[in-house]
Amino acid sequence: MAYQYQTGIAKNSKDLMVKLRDFIITTTGWTSVQDTVTDGSAGQYIAASSTGESGNDKNVIRCLVQSTFLSMHGWLSWSAGTGKSLAGLTASGMNMDANNYVKYWFFGSLDRVVVFVSAPSQLFIQGGYLGSYTRLRSANRAVTANAESAGTSVVVEVNNTTYFTVGQRYVIADDNGYEYPKVTAISAGVSVTMDVLQNSYAAGAWVGEDPRPLIASIGTTAPIFNADTNGIQPVAAPGTGGIPVTAGGGQSGAGGFAIRGVDTNLIERVGVEGMLDVAAPIDMFPMYYACEYPLSAGVLGTLTEVYQIPRVGLATDDTITVGGSTYHVIETTPASVGSTTSLGSVAYAVRRA
């Protein structure tokens, strides 16, 4: 389905939830897994799944409205009011007013949903990103032939062993589990041996460097664009048995692994045109998604077509055109708001069309 964009004013948090549900399901084309949204009252949510634009991935998301915030989380699976998460997720998200109007910006495809909201009591705009990211690791994946039980030195039959190297760690994932075992032996064309499986997996589980690029959070934080962190909000490292995919991008973060949203070594210089009415270069900085798990720490990928940009000469709702694509400018905070003055030169560019 074509990439979608929508903006407008919601009368209150209830109306916002209804509009977001309709955008995800009707406009963008995700499949409803569970929809409890009637009037958008606190506690109602939409859970949805998608196989991505390729038809070969699997994303499961849930958006939950509370009286004062909108919570967005990614899941391995969701069924009948219960989700399988990468770790214990707690409701946390974008602040807004329950009874006042909310301006919103929705961007989405079958791969991802990006949401920004602004309410009168909030002095800055907040946003969140759900779905898959652009991988930096290999997308090749093998499929398990049989159900596998937790244990040590587990021999796992797969349909392709050429993707694996002895001594390297790989993701194994299904709808109920996700972890990074090490491959200790390979029987060419037949199986790989994994040092430890903490969870059991059904036949048909995916195995590879990054077979399921799922945006999710760990602990009490959500994958939220936050004015105080200059990027995706940093999160704590996983606990014992926790699954190791976390958001990176803040200036600092618990767990010892965070990637600053702006990396001057990865500047992309592009021509700018459109509402700016200029033709000068502007810096576009990739937004990273990273793994904090000590055994496989590193950058997994970048948020797809979401960049940080200098705010000089830009304002919310400006657009820039890059390579034939239109990007919408969102300022997450005014330059003069309290402790966030250091972010006065930061804005986001999100693909709109």
N, C-alpha and C positions, 0 to 999 in steps of 0.2 A: 504494500500500500504506500502511496505517496507520503512524503514527510509532511507533518501537519503543524500548524501554528494557530494559536487562539489567544486573544487578550480581551479583557473587559472588566466590568465592575460587578462583584457579587454583593448582594444586599447584606449578607452576614455570613458567619461560618457555615451555617446550614446550607445556604445557597451555594457557597463555594464548593462544598462536598458534592452536591448534586451535579454541578457543572464539571467538576473534575471526573466524576464517574462517567458522565456522558462523553467527555473527551476521550478517556482511555478506551472505553468499550465501543461507542458508536463512531466517533471520529477517527480514532487511530486504529481500531480493529483488533484490540486484544480480546481474548476470550474470557468471559466472566466465569470465575471459579466459585465465588460466593459473593453475593451482593445483598447486604443488609440495609442499603441506603433507601429510605423512604422519603423523609423530609430533610435528611442531613443532620439530625440531632446528634448530640455527643454520644460517642460509642459506636456509631454506625461506620461501616467500612465497605470498601470494594477490594476483593482479592481477584487478581487476573493473571492469566498466563499467556505466553506467546512463544512461538518457535522461531521468532526473529524474521527479518527480511529474507534470510537465506532459506528458512524453513527447516534448518538443521540444528538450531540451538534450543535452549529452554530457559525462559525467564519466568519467574513467579514473583509478583509484587503485591503489596497490600498498602492501601492508603486509609488511614483512620483519622476521623475528626474528633477532637475533644473540644471542650468549651473555649479553651484559650490557645490551642495549637493544632497544627496538622502534622501527623506522624506519617513518615514514608519509610518502608523497609523492604528489602529483598529477602526471598525465602527459597529454600530448596523445593518445597512443595507446600500445598495448602489444601485442606479438605475438612468440611463440616466443622468449621470454627477452630480448627487446630492447624498450626503450621509447623513444619520442620525447618528450623533455622540453622545458621552456621554457628550460633551460640545463643545464649539467653538474651533476647532482644527486649528492651524496655521502651515503652512509649516515650518518644522524645522527638521534637521536630520544630517546625516553624511557628513562631509566636504570631498570634493574631487576636482580634477582638471577637467575642462571641456575638455581639449584637450591633456591630457597626460594619460599614461597608468595607470590602476588601478588594483591592485591585490585584489582578492576577495575570500571569503570563504562562501559558502552557505550550510546550514544544514536544513533539513526539513522533515516533515511528514504531514499528513492531520490534525494534531493538531496544528502545529506551523511552523514558518519559522524564522530562525536565520541567520543574515547577518553580516559579518565583511568586511570592506574595508580598503585599505591603498593606498595612492597616494604619488608621489614624494615630493610634497610640504608640506605634512602632516608628522609631526615628530612622530606621534603615530597612531595606528590602532583604528578605531572606529567600533562599532557594534550596531545592533538593534535586538529586539525580538518581534515577532508578533504571535498572535494566542491565544491559551488557556494555562493556567498554571496548576500545580498540586494543587488541592484544599486542604485546611486544614479544611474548613467548609463542611457541608453535601452537597452531590450532589443530594439528593432527591428533586424532584420538582413535584408540582401539576400543573394542567393545568386549566385555567379559562374556564367556560362554555359559558359565554356571553361577549359581549363588555361592558366595564365599562367606565363611564365618570368621569372626575376629580370632586372631592368634598370631603366632610367630612363624617365620619361614613359610609363608602361605604361597602355594603354587597356584597361580591364577591363569587359566586358559583364556587367551584373547584371540581375536581374529586377525591381528597383525602385530608381529613382534619387531618390525623394522624401525619403529618409532622410539625404541628404548636403548639405553646404554647402561651397562652394569656400573653400579656405584652412584648413579644419579637418582634424584627424587622426582616423583611424578604425582600428579593429582589423580585420585580415584574418587568418583562421585556418582551418587544416584539420588533418588528423591528423599533419602533418609540419612545420608552421611556424606562426608567430604573430608579427605585428609591427604597427607603427603608422605606415603611410604617410600622407602628406598628399594630399588631393584638390585637384588644381589646375584641373580643368575637368570640366564635366558636360554630357553630351549627353542631354537629357531623355528618359526612357523607354528609353534604350539603354545608356549606359555612363558610367563615371567614369574620369578619368585620374589615376593615382597617381604622385607625384613619383619615388619609388624603391621597388622591391621587392628586398629582400636575399635572399629565398627564392623558389623556384618553388612554385606552388599548383595543385592539381588542380581540375577542374571541380567545382562544388558547394561551394567554400569559402564560409565565412560572413564577411560584412563588415558592420560597424556600430560604434556607440559602445562597446558591450560585448556582443558576440554570444555569447560563450562564457565565462561567469563561473567560471573555474577557479581553485581554490586550489592554488598551487604555490609552491615556494621556489627561490631561486637560490644557487649556491655550496654551502657545506657545512652550511647550517642547514635545518631543516625547519619547517613551520608548527606550532610547538609552543607551548603555554601554558607559560611558564617563570616560576618563582618569582622570578628575579632581574630580570626585565624588566617585571613588572607588566602583562603582556599577551602578545601574540604576539611571538615572538622576532624582533628586527630582523635584517635581512640586508643583505649588501653590494649595491652597485649592479651592474648587469650589465656584463660586459666587452664588447669589440668583437664585434658580431654576436650578443650574448646577447639573450635575450628579456626584456622589461622588467617582467613582473609579479612583484611581491615582496610579502612580508608586512610590514605596518606595525603598530605598536602598542606598541613598546617605549619606554622613556624616552629612548633615544638609539639611533642606528644609523648604520652606515657608509653612504656614498652620499648623505648629506645630506637624506634624507626619511624621517621616521618620525612616526607619529601616536601620541600617548600614549593608552593604552587608556581612561583616564578623561578625559572632556571635559566640563567643568562647563557648557558652553554647550548640551549636548544631554542634559541630565538628563531622565529620564522618571520622573515621580512616580506611583506606583501604590499601591493598597490592598493590604495583606498579610493573609493568613489562612492557616490550615492548622496545621502543627505548631508554628508560633510561638505560636499561641493568642493572637494580638493582632490588632487592626485599626488599624494605624498606617501612615503612608506610609513607603516605603523607596526610596532612590535606586537606579535601574538604569541602568548606563552602557553604551552600545553599544560593541562591539569592532569596530575598523575593519580593512579590508583596503585597501592602498594600492599605487599604482604609483610606483616610483622613477625610471622612465625619464625623462630630462630633457625630452624632447619632449612628454611627455604625463603629467607628474607630477600626482598628485592622488589623492583618496580614490575608490576604485572602488565600495566598498559596505561592508556590515557583516556580521559573522558572524551567521547566521540563528539567532535565538532563543538566543543566548549572550550573557550580560551579566556585567559586573563589578558587585559589590554590596558595601556595607559589611558587615563581619563581626560587628558588634556585635549580640549576641543570637543569632547564628547559628553552626552547626557543620556539618561534613560529614555528609551524609545527612539533614539537615533538608529540608523542602520548603516552598515558598511557592506560593500560588495567585494567578494574575494573569489577569484576563479569561477565566476558565474553563479556563486551561491550568495544569498543574502544573509547577513548576520545581524541579529538584534542586540543592541547595547543595553545592559542592565547595570546600574550602579547599586552596589549592595549597601552603601552607607554614604550620607553626605560628609563632606570633608570636615565639617565643624562639629560633629557629634562627639562629645565626651572623649572617652579614651580611644576612640577609633580614628582620631585625626591622622594617625600615621598611614591610614589607608586612603587618604584623600585622592591619591592618584590611581586608584585601582577600580576597574570595572570588568564586566564579563561580556564576551561576545558569544552568542549562542546562535547556531544556525537556525534560520527561520524558514527558508525556502531554497 
